[in-house]
Amino acid sequence: MTGILFAVWWYLNYDPDFLLIGGLFHLLFTIPAIYLHVEYSIRNAGEEIEINHNEIIVRKNGQERRFTSSDLSKIIVYKSASLDRAGIPFSAMEYYRYARIIAKTGEEIIITCLMVLDLERAVKQLTGVPYERKKRLALLSWK
């Protein structure tokens, strides 16, 4: 996207009006993605999560918590609908997704796409846990 804007700006002989309009247009798509990236980075800072077929291990600040599939009540994956079956995302922020794994005790484990590329495949390893998918922008503050 940035390269295309610079190519058009060059083609228009570096017109300052285009720079202003193109720059504002570019910021409309860039700032939300930067916000999501920072939000996800802060949420998962220093956290390590390991998922096996019937267990999830969460390590943070030298502490380790283990949850078996029977300890979990459900998994909710938040993901943009445009990422389904060869869909084309309209903006960079639509690539962001996360999963909330809710334990029967009420404790939540958040796994973001910055931790694992194929998020859905990773959480589906937890057999016997009800799985739900919500199609929307994946802001951590929305539940």
PyMOL commands that place a pseudoatom at each C-alpha (Angstrom):
pseudoatom trace, name=CA, resn=MET, resi=1, chain=A, elem=C, hetatm=0, pos=[0.000, 0.000, 0.000]
pseudoatom trace, name=CA, resn=THR, resi=2, chain=A, elem=C, hetatm=0, pos=[2.769, 2.431, 0.929]
pseudoatom trace, name=CA, resn=GLY, resi=3, chain=A, elem=C, hetatm=0, pos=[4.711, 1.627, -2.217]
pseudoatom trace, name=CA, resn=ILE, resi=4, chain=A, elem=C, hetatm=0, pos=[1.656, 2.276, -4.381]
pseudoatom trace, name=CA, resn=LEU, resi=5, chain=A, elem=C, hetatm=0, pos=[1.076, 5.645, -2.694]
pseudoatom trace, name=CA, resn=PHE, resi=6, chain=A, elem=C, hetatm=0, pos=[4.698, 6.651, -3.297]
pseudoatom trace, name=CA, resn=ALA, resi=7, chain=A, elem=C, hetatm=0, pos=[4.520, 5.529, -6.946]
pseudoatom trace, name=CA, resn=VAL, resi=8, chain=A, elem=C, hetatm=0, pos=[1.398, 7.626, -7.548]
pseudoatom trace, name=CA, resn=TRP, resi=9, chain=A, elem=C, hetatm=0, pos=[3.002, 10.579, -5.730]
pseudoatom trace, name=CA, resn=TRP, resi=10, chain=A, elem=C, hetatm=0, pos=[6.050, 10.255, -8.009]
pseudoatom trace, name=CA, resn=TYR, resi=11, chain=A, elem=C, hetatm=0, pos=[3.784, 9.984, -11.064]
pseudoatom trace, name=CA, resn=LEU, resi=12, chain=A, elem=C, hetatm=0, pos=[2.025, 13.210, -9.993]
pseudoatom trace, name=CA, resn=ASN, resi=13, chain=A, elem=C, hetatm=0, pos=[5.408, 14.982, -9.751]
pseudoatom trace, name=CA, resn=TYR, resi=14, chain=A, elem=C, hetatm=0, pos=[5.394, 15.029, -5.945]
pseudoatom trace, name=CA, resn=ASP, resi=15, chain=A, elem=C, hetatm=0, pos=[2.165, 17.031, -5.655]
pseudoatom trace, name=CA, resn=PRO, resi=16, chain=A, elem=C, hetatm=0, pos=[1.870, 18.199, -2.007]
pseudoatom trace, name=CA, resn=ASP, resi=17, chain=A, elem=C, hetatm=0, pos=[-1.935, 17.955, -2.098]
pseudoatom trace, name=CA, resn=PHE, resi=18, chain=A, elem=C, hetatm=0, pos=[-1.739, 14.273, -2.998]
pseudoatom trace, name=CA, resn=LEU, resi=19, chain=A, elem=C, hetatm=0, pos=[0.743, 13.721, -0.171]
pseudoatom trace, name=CA, resn=LEU, resi=20, chain=A, elem=C, hetatm=0, pos=[-1.721, 15.177, 2.324]
pseudoatom trace, name=CA, resn=ILE, resi=21, chain=A, elem=C, hetatm=0, pos=[-4.743, 13.250, 1.025]
pseudoatom trace, name=CA, resn=GLY, resi=22, chain=A, elem=C, hetatm=0, pos=[-2.815, 10.017, 0.409]
pseudoatom trace, name=CA, resn=GLY, resi=23, chain=A, elem=C, hetatm=0, pos=[-1.102, 10.296, 3.793]
pseudoatom trace, name=CA, resn=LEU, resi=24, chain=A, elem=C, hetatm=0, pos=[-4.396, 10.712, 5.645]
pseudoatom trace, name=CA, resn=PHE, resi=25, chain=A, elem=C, hetatm=0, pos=[-5.908, 7.803, 3.714]
pseudoatom trace, name=CA, resn=HIS, resi=26, chain=A, elem=C, hetatm=0, pos=[-2.890, 5.654, 4.594]
pseudoatom trace, name=CA, resn=LEU, resi=27, chain=A, elem=C, hetatm=0, pos=[-3.118, 6.598, 8.292]
pseudoatom trace, name=CA, resn=LEU, resi=28, chain=A, elem=C, hetatm=0, pos=[-6.754, 5.465, 8.405]
pseudoatom trace, name=CA, resn=PHE, resi=29, chain=A, elem=C, hetatm=0, pos=[-5.552, 1.937, 7.675]
pseudoatom trace, name=CA, resn=THR, resi=30, chain=A, elem=C, hetatm=0, pos=[-2.218, 2.000, 9.500]
pseudoatom trace, name=CA, resn=ILE, resi=31, chain=A, elem=C, hetatm=0, pos=[-3.057, 3.442, 12.927]
pseudoatom trace, name=CA, resn=PRO, resi=32, chain=A, elem=C, hetatm=0, pos=[-5.657, 0.775, 13.889]
pseudoatom trace, name=CA, resn=ALA, resi=33, chain=A, elem=C, hetatm=0, pos=[-3.214, -2.006, 12.923]
pseudoatom trace, name=CA, resn=ILE, resi=34, chain=A, elem=C, hetatm=0, pos=[-0.441, -0.399, 14.973]
pseudoatom trace, name=CA, resn=TYR, resi=35, chain=A, elem=C, hetatm=0, pos=[-2.835, -0.097, 17.922]
pseudoatom trace, name=CA, resn=LEU, resi=36, chain=A, elem=C, hetatm=0, pos=[-3.760, -3.796, 17.701]
pseudoatom trace, name=CA, resn=HIS, resi=37, chain=A, elem=C, hetatm=0, pos=[-0.117, -4.813, 17.423]
pseudoatom trace, name=CA, resn=VAL, resi=38, chain=A, elem=C, hetatm=0, pos=[0.831, -2.805, 20.536]
pseudoatom trace, name=CA, resn=GLU, resi=39, chain=A, elem=C, hetatm=0, pos=[-2.233, -4.081, 22.447]
pseudoatom trace, name=CA, resn=TYR, resi=40, chain=A, elem=C, hetatm=0, pos=[-1.413, -7.717, 21.593]
pseudoatom trace, name=CA, resn=SER, resi=41, chain=A, elem=C, hetatm=0, pos=[2.289, -7.243, 22.400]
pseudoatom trace, name=CA, resn=ILE, resi=42, chain=A, elem=C, hetatm=0, pos=[1.526, -5.788, 25.826]
pseudoatom trace, name=CA, resn=ARG, resi=43, chain=A, elem=C, hetatm=0, pos=[-1.038, -8.503, 26.593]
pseudoatom trace, name=CA, resn=ASN, resi=44, chain=A, elem=C, hetatm=0, pos=[1.333, -11.376, 25.837]
pseudoatom trace, name=CA, resn=ALA, resi=45, chain=A, elem=C, hetatm=0, pos=[4.612, -9.810, 26.991]
pseudoatom trace, name=CA, resn=GLY, resi=46, chain=A, elem=C, hetatm=0, pos=[6.761, -12.374, 28.780]
pseudoatom trace, name=CA, resn=GLU, resi=47, chain=A, elem=C, hetatm=0, pos=[4.132, -15.074, 28.430]
pseudoatom trace, name=CA, resn=GLU, resi=48, chain=A, elem=C, hetatm=0, pos=[4.753, -18.528, 27.005]
pseudoatom trace, name=CA, resn=ILE, resi=49, chain=A, elem=C, hetatm=0, pos=[1.876, -20.844, 26.210]
pseudoatom trace, name=CA, resn=GLU, resi=50, chain=A, elem=C, hetatm=0, pos=[2.207, -24.481, 25.253]
pseudoatom trace, name=CA, resn=ILE, resi=51, chain=A, elem=C, hetatm=0, pos=[-0.778, -26.432, 23.937]
pseudoatom trace, name=CA, resn=ASN, resi=52, chain=A, elem=C, hetatm=0, pos=[-0.832, -30.228, 23.822]
pseudoatom trace, name=CA, resn=HIS, resi=53, chain=A, elem=C, hetatm=0, pos=[-3.686, -32.546, 22.909]
pseudoatom trace, name=CA, resn=ASN, resi=54, chain=A, elem=C, hetatm=0, pos=[-5.346, -32.402, 26.299]
pseudoatom trace, name=CA, resn=GLU, resi=55, chain=A, elem=C, hetatm=0, pos=[-3.417, -29.767, 28.242]
pseudoatom trace, name=CA, resn=ILE, resi=56, chain=A, elem=C, hetatm=0, pos=[-2.421, -26.132, 28.106]
pseudoatom trace, name=CA, resn=ILE, resi=57, chain=A, elem=C, hetatm=0, pos=[0.597, -24.819, 30.027]
pseudoatom trace, name=CA, resn=VAL, resi=58, chain=A, elem=C, hetatm=0, pos=[0.929, -21.084, 30.726]
pseudoatom trace, name=CA, resn=ARG, resi=59, chain=A, elem=C, hetatm=0, pos=[4.299, -19.721, 31.868]
pseudoatom trace, name=CA, resn=LYS, resi=60, chain=A, elem=C, hetatm=0, pos=[4.748, -16.123, 32.984]
pseudoatom trace, name=CA, resn=ASN, resi=61, chain=A, elem=C, hetatm=0, pos=[7.122, -14.451, 35.425]
pseudoatom trace, name=CA, resn=GLY, resi=62, chain=A, elem=C, hetatm=0, pos=[8.667, -17.765, 36.415]
pseudoatom trace, name=CA, resn=GLN, resi=63, chain=A, elem=C, hetatm=0, pos=[5.301, -19.301, 37.341]
pseudoatom trace, name=CA, resn=GLU, resi=64, chain=A, elem=C, hetatm=0, pos=[3.667, -22.195, 35.552]
pseudoatom trace, name=CA, resn=ARG, resi=65, chain=A, elem=C, hetatm=0, pos=[-0.045, -22.997, 35.453]
pseudoatom trace, name=CA, resn=ARG, resi=66, chain=A, elem=C, hetatm=0, pos=[-1.454, -26.143, 33.897]
pseudoatom trace, name=CA, resn=PHE, resi=67, chain=A, elem=C, hetatm=0, pos=[-4.969, -26.714, 32.657]
pseudoatom trace, name=CA, resn=THR, resi=68, chain=A, elem=C, hetatm=0, pos=[-6.290, -30.011, 31.324]
pseudoatom trace, name=CA, resn=SER, resi=69, chain=A, elem=C, hetatm=0, pos=[-9.146, -30.157, 28.831]
pseudoatom trace, name=CA, resn=SER, resi=70, chain=A, elem=C, hetatm=0, pos=[-11.504, -31.084, 31.681]
pseudoatom trace, name=CA, resn=ASP, resi=71, chain=A, elem=C, hetatm=0, pos=[-10.524, -27.833, 33.492]
pseudoatom trace, name=CA, resn=LEU, resi=72, chain=A, elem=C, hetatm=0, pos=[-11.673, -25.689, 30.539]
pseudoatom trace, name=CA, resn=SER, resi=73, chain=A, elem=C, hetatm=0, pos=[-15.251, -24.600, 29.881]
pseudoatom trace, name=CA, resn=LYS, resi=74, chain=A, elem=C, hetatm=0, pos=[-14.898, -23.184, 26.360]
pseudoatom trace, name=CA, resn=ILE, resi=75, chain=A, elem=C, hetatm=0, pos=[-12.692, -21.661, 23.682]
pseudoatom trace, name=CA, resn=ILE, resi=76, chain=A, elem=C, hetatm=0, pos=[-13.787, -18.522, 21.828]
pseudoatom trace, name=CA, resn=VAL, resi=77, chain=A, elem=C, hetatm=0, pos=[-11.825, -17.416, 18.751]
pseudoatom trace, name=CA, resn=TYR, resi=78, chain=A, elem=C, hetatm=0, pos=[-12.279, -13.824, 17.590]
pseudoatom trace, name=CA, resn=LYS, resi=79, chain=A, elem=C, hetatm=0, pos=[-11.433, -13.413, 13.940]
pseudoatom trace, name=CA, resn=SER, resi=80, chain=A, elem=C, hetatm=0, pos=[-12.446, -11.243, 11.011]
pseudoatom trace, name=CA, resn=ALA, resi=81, chain=A, elem=C, hetatm=0, pos=[-14.920, -12.849, 8.621]
pseudoatom trace, name=CA, resn=SER, resi=82, chain=A, elem=C, hetatm=0, pos=[-12.704, -11.841, 5.696]
pseudoatom trace, name=CA, resn=LEU, resi=83, chain=A, elem=C, hetatm=0, pos=[-10.114, -14.434, 6.768]
pseudoatom trace, name=CA, resn=ASP, resi=84, chain=A, elem=C, hetatm=0, pos=[-12.461, -17.314, 5.956]
pseudoatom trace, name=CA, resn=ARG, resi=85, chain=A, elem=C, hetatm=0, pos=[-11.707, -19.569, 2.992]
pseudoatom trace, name=CA, resn=ALA, resi=86, chain=A, elem=C, hetatm=0, pos=[-9.522, -17.510, 0.693]
pseudoatom trace, name=CA, resn=GLY, resi=87, chain=A, elem=C, hetatm=0, pos=[-11.131, -14.243, 1.733]
pseudoatom trace, name=CA, resn=ILE, resi=88, chain=A, elem=C, hetatm=0, pos=[-9.315, -10.999, 1.085]
pseudoatom trace, name=CA, resn=PRO, resi=89, chain=A, elem=C, hetatm=0, pos=[-8.843, -8.713, 4.104]
pseudoatom trace, name=CA, resn=PHE, resi=90, chain=A, elem=C, hetatm=0, pos=[-9.681, -5.072, 3.380]
pseudoatom trace, name=CA, resn=SER, resi=91, chain=A, elem=C, hetatm=0, pos=[-7.186, -3.665, 5.878]
pseudoatom trace, name=CA, resn=ALA, resi=92, chain=A, elem=C, hetatm=0, pos=[-4.151, -4.768, 7.869]
pseudoatom trace, name=CA, resn=MET, resi=93, chain=A, elem=C, hetatm=0, pos=[-6.077, -4.884, 11.142]
pseudoatom trace, name=CA, resn=GLU, resi=94, chain=A, elem=C, hetatm=0, pos=[-8.276, -7.685, 9.809]
pseudoatom trace, name=CA, resn=TYR, resi=95, chain=A, elem=C, hetatm=0, pos=[-5.301, -10.063, 9.989]
pseudoatom trace, name=CA, resn=TYR, resi=96, chain=A, elem=C, hetatm=0, pos=[-5.296, -9.819, 13.790]
pseudoatom trace, name=CA, resn=ARG, resi=97, chain=A, elem=C, hetatm=0, pos=[-7.120, -12.523, 15.738]
pseudoatom trace, name=CA, resn=TYR, resi=98, chain=A, elem=C, hetatm=0, pos=[-7.078, -13.991, 19.227]
pseudoatom trace, name=CA, resn=ALA, resi=99, chain=A, elem=C, hetatm=0, pos=[-8.548, -16.782, 21.324]
pseudoatom trace, name=CA, resn=ARG, resi=100, chain=A, elem=C, hetatm=0, pos=[-10.029, -16.633, 24.814]
pseudoatom trace, name=CA, resn=ILE, resi=101, chain=A, elem=C, hetatm=0, pos=[-9.752, -19.925, 26.631]
pseudoatom trace, name=CA, resn=ILE, resi=102, chain=A, elem=C, hetatm=0, pos=[-12.020, -19.868, 29.656]
pseudoatom trace, name=CA, resn=ALA, resi=103, chain=A, elem=C, hetatm=0, pos=[-11.383, -22.200, 32.573]
pseudoatom trace, name=CA, resn=LYS, resi=104, chain=A, elem=C, hetatm=0, pos=[-14.217, -23.550, 34.723]
pseudoatom trace, name=CA, resn=THR, resi=105, chain=A, elem=C, hetatm=0, pos=[-12.812, -21.431, 37.578]
pseudoatom trace, name=CA, resn=GLY, resi=106, chain=A, elem=C, hetatm=0, pos=[-13.453, -18.286, 35.482]
pseudoatom trace, name=CA, resn=GLU, resi=107, chain=A, elem=C, hetatm=0, pos=[-9.797, -17.687, 34.730]
pseudoatom trace, name=CA, resn=GLU, resi=108, chain=A, elem=C, hetatm=0, pos=[-9.058, -16.584, 31.154]
pseudoatom trace, name=CA, resn=ILE, resi=109, chain=A, elem=C, hetatm=0, pos=[-6.108, -17.406, 28.934]
pseudoatom trace, name=CA, resn=ILE, resi=110, chain=A, elem=C, hetatm=0, pos=[-5.632, -15.101, 25.949]
pseudoatom trace, name=CA, resn=ILE, resi=111, chain=A, elem=C, hetatm=0, pos=[-3.635, -16.315, 22.959]
pseudoatom trace, name=CA, resn=THR, resi=112, chain=A, elem=C, hetatm=0, pos=[-3.023, -13.786, 20.195]
pseudoatom trace, name=CA, resn=CYS, resi=113, chain=A, elem=C, hetatm=0, pos=[-1.896, -14.231, 16.620]
pseudoatom trace, name=CA, resn=LEU, resi=114, chain=A, elem=C, hetatm=0, pos=[1.491, -12.763, 17.597]
pseudoatom trace, name=CA, resn=MET, resi=115, chain=A, elem=C, hetatm=0, pos=[2.141, -15.962, 19.571]
pseudoatom trace, name=CA, resn=VAL, resi=116, chain=A, elem=C, hetatm=0, pos=[1.098, -18.496, 16.938]
pseudoatom trace, name=CA, resn=LEU, resi=117, chain=A, elem=C, hetatm=0, pos=[0.390, -18.065, 13.235]
pseudoatom trace, name=CA, resn=ASP, resi=118, chain=A, elem=C, hetatm=0, pos=[-2.388, -20.644, 12.859]
pseudoatom trace, name=CA, resn=LEU, resi=119, chain=A, elem=C, hetatm=0, pos=[-4.363, -19.817, 15.972]
pseudoatom trace, name=CA, resn=GLU, resi=120, chain=A, elem=C, hetatm=0, pos=[-7.429, -21.943, 15.238]
pseudoatom trace, name=CA, resn=ARG, resi=121, chain=A, elem=C, hetatm=0, pos=[-5.408, -25.085, 14.574]
pseudoatom trace, name=CA, resn=ALA, resi=122, chain=A, elem=C, hetatm=0, pos=[-3.478, -24.590, 17.815]
pseudoatom trace, name=CA, resn=VAL, resi=123, chain=A, elem=C, hetatm=0, pos=[-6.542, -24.245, 20.053]
pseudoatom trace, name=CA, resn=LYS, resi=124, chain=A, elem=C, hetatm=0, pos=[-8.441, -27.061, 18.334]
pseudoatom trace, name=CA, resn=GLN, resi=125, chain=A, elem=C, hetatm=0, pos=[-5.778, -29.428, 19.722]
pseudoatom trace, name=CA, resn=LEU, resi=126, chain=A, elem=C, hetatm=0, pos=[-7.580, -29.178, 23.070]
pseudoatom trace, name=CA, resn=THR, resi=127, chain=A, elem=C, hetatm=0, pos=[-9.976, -32.057, 22.537]
pseudoatom trace, name=CA, resn=GLY, resi=128, chain=A, elem=C, hetatm=0, pos=[-13.328, -32.151, 24.285]
pseudoatom trace, name=CA, resn=VAL, resi=129, chain=A, elem=C, hetatm=0, pos=[-13.531, -28.392, 24.893]
pseudoatom trace, name=CA, resn=PRO, resi=130, chain=A, elem=C, hetatm=0, pos=[-16.508, -26.552, 23.342]
pseudoatom trace, name=CA, resn=TYR, resi=131, chain=A, elem=C, hetatm=0, pos=[-15.324, -24.284, 20.542]
pseudoatom trace, name=CA, resn=GLU, resi=132, chain=A, elem=C, hetatm=0, pos=[-16.975, -21.070, 19.381]
pseudoatom trace, name=CA, resn=ARG, resi=133, chain=A, elem=C, hetatm=0, pos=[-15.953, -18.591, 16.695]
pseudoatom trace, name=CA, resn=LYS, resi=134, chain=A, elem=C, hetatm=0, pos=[-17.001, -14.943, 16.638]
pseudoatom trace, name=CA, resn=LYS, resi=135, chain=A, elem=C, hetatm=0, pos=[-16.610, -13.045, 13.384]
pseudoatom trace, name=CA, resn=ARG, resi=136, chain=A, elem=C, hetatm=0, pos=[-15.601, -9.445, 14.051]
pseudoatom trace, name=CA, resn=LEU, resi=137, chain=A, elem=C, hetatm=0, pos=[-12.586, -7.241, 14.476]
pseudoatom trace, name=CA, resn=ALA, resi=138, chain=A, elem=C, hetatm=0, pos=[-10.401, -8.756, 17.150]
pseudoatom trace, name=CA, resn=LEU, resi=139, chain=A, elem=C, hetatm=0, pos=[-10.005, -6.014, 19.764]
pseudoatom trace, name=CA, resn=LEU, resi=140, chain=A, elem=C, hetatm=0, pos=[-9.012, -7.479, 23.113]
pseudoatom trace, name=CA, resn=SER, resi=141, chain=A, elem=C, hetatm=0, pos=[-11.282, -5.064, 24.985]
pseudoatom trace, name=CA, resn=TRP, resi=142, chain=A, elem=C, hetatm=0, pos=[-14.389, -6.446, 23.194]
pseudoatom trace, name=CA, resn=LYS, resi=143, chain=A, elem=C, hetatm=0, pos=[-15.753, -9.695, 24.626]
for i in range(1, 143): cmd.bond("trace and resi %d" % i, "trace and resi %d" % (i + 1))
show_as sticks, trace
zoom trace
